[in-house]
Amino acid sequence: MTDRSVEVWTVRLDPSDHDVAALEKLLEPGEIARANRFVFEHLRRTWITARAALRILLGTYLGVPGESIRLKTEPKGKPALDIRGELLRFNLSHSGEVALFGFTRACEIGVDVEQARPMDDMGSIAERFFHPEEARELLALPVSEREAAFFRCWTRKEAYLKAIGEGFFEPLESFRVSFLPGEPAGILRIRGDANAARAWTVHDVESVPGHAAALVYRDAPRPVRLLPRISPDKLLQLI
Ligand SMILES: CC(C)(COP(=O)(O)OP(=O)(O)OC[C@H]1O[C@@H](n2cnc3c(N)ncnc32)[C@H](O)[C@@H]1OP(=O)(O)O)[C@@H](O)C(=O)NCCC(=O)NCCS
């Protein structure tokens, strides 16, 4: 990865029993305890796979074994490297059986992936949570275009909230993204400020079939490299 590129990985979260056992060995005791708190076994397996994938991928960038990497959690939940002076930044998202990871150097990054699915309450979610102009634009679209637009808007907004590390501590209506068909991806205003919004770049990630996904980082456009989707057993071969 060059200093300014962004690399995006997609990992399938459908491990075999053998994969889960091997991936779990890369986790720290606190991570295993967190995995074991899931009531549903499939959630425990997907969480272990995503966390181990994060460690393996970080390990390939840092040139160290994934299990040796020290991770911390920032105050509002964003995971980060606990290594003084390290410039590598990352973020991850999972939905259904897919996890998405974004890596870059020296600039904050956020990613979000959501399984595209019919949502009966799309309009009311938009009116309650989105910026009022976003809700208006969404509801003015022909019904046939609304679902794709909703997920574009949602994933771009969540990826921004994850890039700044705020998650849901920052209201979704405090900033405005583009999402209409054919409109360039971007953040249009942050608390009414178009200049502040120009510091950020937004890309849609179109490599996950059946899902909407977005990538946001704080810099002018960087070259983005989408890596082919990998399965848990292929992930283990990267060790
Ligand atoms: C952080 C947040 C945005 C997570 O969103 P999410 O869609 O539930 O989950 P994702 O799979 O995209 O992301 C989860 C990962 O983000 C990371 N994360 C957690 N808090 C974060 C934060 N504040 N900033 C950046 N990343 C964060 C973690 O790695 C987490 O993975 P983990 O649980 O395996 O540790 C959270 O604030 C949230 O709960 N969102 C709810 C989503 C929703 O209901 N949206 C309504 C429609 S707009």
The ligand as an SDF file (V2000), in Angstrom:
LIG
                    3D

 48 50  0  0  0  0  0  0  0  0999 V2000
  -20.6650    2.5070   15.2860 C   0  0  0  0  0  0  0  0  0  0  0  0
  -22.0460    2.3170   14.7650 C   0  0  0  0  0  0  0  0  0  0  0  0
  -22.2830    3.3530   13.6860 C   0  0  0  0  0  0  0  0  0  0  0  0
  -22.0400    0.8710   14.2690 C   0  0  0  0  0  0  0  0  0  0  0  0
  -22.8950    0.6380   13.2720 O   0  0  0  0  0  0  0  0  0  0  0  0
  -23.4850   -0.7750   12.8280 P   0  0  0  0  0  0  0  0  0  0  0  0
  -24.0530   -0.5610   11.4680 O   0  0  0  0  0  0  0  0  0  0  0  0
  -24.3380   -1.3330   13.8840 O   0  0  0  0  0  0  0  0  0  0  0  0
  -22.2560   -1.7780   12.7720 O   0  0  0  0  0  0  0  0  0  0  0  0
  -21.0860   -1.9890   11.7190 P   0  0  0  0  0  0  0  0  0  0  0  0
  -21.0160   -3.4270   11.4320 O   0  0  0  0  0  0  0  0  0  0  0  0
  -21.1420   -1.0470   10.5710 O   0  0  0  0  0  0  0  0  0  0  0  0
  -19.8070   -1.5670   12.5600 O   0  0  0  0  0  0  0  0  0  0  0  0
  -19.4420   -2.2300   13.7040 C   0  0  0  0  0  0  0  0  0  0  0  0
  -17.9530   -2.0180   13.9010 C   0  0  0  0  0  0  0  0  0  0  0  0
  -17.6580   -0.6180   13.8830 O   0  0  0  0  0  0  0  0  0  0  0  0
  -16.5900   -0.3700   14.7750 C   0  0  0  0  0  0  0  0  0  0  0  0
  -17.0300    0.7210   15.6500 N   0  0  0  0  0  0  0  0  0  0  0  0
  -17.7080    0.6650   16.8120 C   0  0  0  0  0  0  0  0  0  0  0  0
  -17.9050    1.9220   17.2900 N   0  0  0  0  0  0  0  0  0  0  0  0
  -17.3370    2.7740   16.3930 C   0  0  0  0  0  0  0  0  0  0  0  0
  -17.1950    4.1820   16.3450 C   0  0  0  0  0  0  0  0  0  0  0  0
  -17.6750    4.9860   17.2740 N   0  0  0  0  0  0  0  0  0  0  0  0
  -16.5530    4.7110   15.2720 N   0  0  0  0  0  0  0  0  0  0  0  0
  -16.0400    3.9310   14.3150 C   0  0  0  0  0  0  0  0  0  0  0  0
  -16.1430    2.5840   14.3070 N   0  0  0  0  0  0  0  0  0  0  0  0
  -16.7810    2.0140   15.3460 C   0  0  0  0  0  0  0  0  0  0  0  0
  -16.2790   -1.6590   15.5120 C   0  0  0  0  0  0  0  0  0  0  0  0
  -15.1720   -2.2480   14.8870 O   0  0  0  0  0  0  0  0  0  0  0  0
  -17.5010   -2.4960   15.2540 C   0  0  0  0  0  0  0  0  0  0  0  0
  -17.1990   -3.8380   15.0990 O   0  0  0  0  0  0  0  0  0  0  0  0
  -17.2110   -4.8460   16.3260 P   0  0  0  0  0  0  0  0  0  0  0  0
  -18.5800   -4.7460   16.9190 O   0  0  0  0  0  0  0  0  0  0  0  0
  -16.9120   -6.1440   15.6750 O   0  0  0  0  0  0  0  0  0  0  0  0
  -16.1450   -4.3930   17.2400 O   0  0  0  0  0  0  0  0  0  0  0  0
  -23.0550    2.5150   15.9010 C   0  0  0  0  0  0  0  0  0  0  0  0
  -23.1140    3.8130   16.3190 O   0  0  0  0  0  0  0  0  0  0  0  0
  -24.4410    1.9860   15.7500 C   0  0  0  0  0  0  0  0  0  0  0  0
  -24.8460    1.3440   16.6470 O   0  0  0  0  0  0  0  0  0  0  0  0
  -25.2050    2.1540   14.6580 N   0  0  0  0  0  0  0  0  0  0  0  0
  -26.5810    1.6370   14.5000 C   0  0  0  0  0  0  0  0  0  0  0  0
  -26.9540    1.4990   13.0410 C   0  0  0  0  0  0  0  0  0  0  0  0
  -28.3920    1.9010   12.7560 C   0  0  0  0  0  0  0  0  0  0  0  0
  -29.3260    1.4860   13.3960 O   0  0  0  0  0  0  0  0  0  0  0  0
  -28.6220    2.8120   11.7540 N   0  0  0  0  0  0  0  0  0  0  0  0
  -29.9260    3.3720   11.4980 C   0  0  0  0  0  0  0  0  0  0  0  0
  -30.1310    3.8370   10.0750 C   0  0  0  0  0  0  0  0  0  0  0  0
  -29.3500    5.3280    9.5950 S   0  0  0  0  0  0  0  0  0  0  0  0
  1  2  1  0
  2  3  1  0
  2  4  1  0
  2 36  1  0
  4  5  1  0
  5  6  1  0
  6  7  2  0
  6  8  1  0
  6  9  1  0
  9 10  1  0
 10 11  2  0
 10 12  1  0
 10 13  1  0
 13 14  1  0
 14 15  1  0
 15 16  1  0
 15 30  1  0
 16 17  1  0
 17 18  1  0
 17 28  1  0
 18 19  1  0
 18 27  1  0
 19 20  2  0
 20 21  1  0
 21 22  1  0
 21 27  2  0
 22 23  1  0
 22 24  2  0
 24 25  1  0
 25 26  2  0
 26 27  1  0
 28 29  1  0
 28 30  1  0
 30 31  1  0
 31 32  1  0
 32 33  2  0
 32 34  1  0
 32 35  1  0
 36 37  1  0
 36 38  1  0
 38 39  2  0
 38 40  1  0
 40 41  1  0
 41 42  1  0
 42 43  1  0
 43 44  2  0
 43 45  1  0
 45 46  1  0
 46 47  1  0
 47 48  1  0
M  END
$$$$
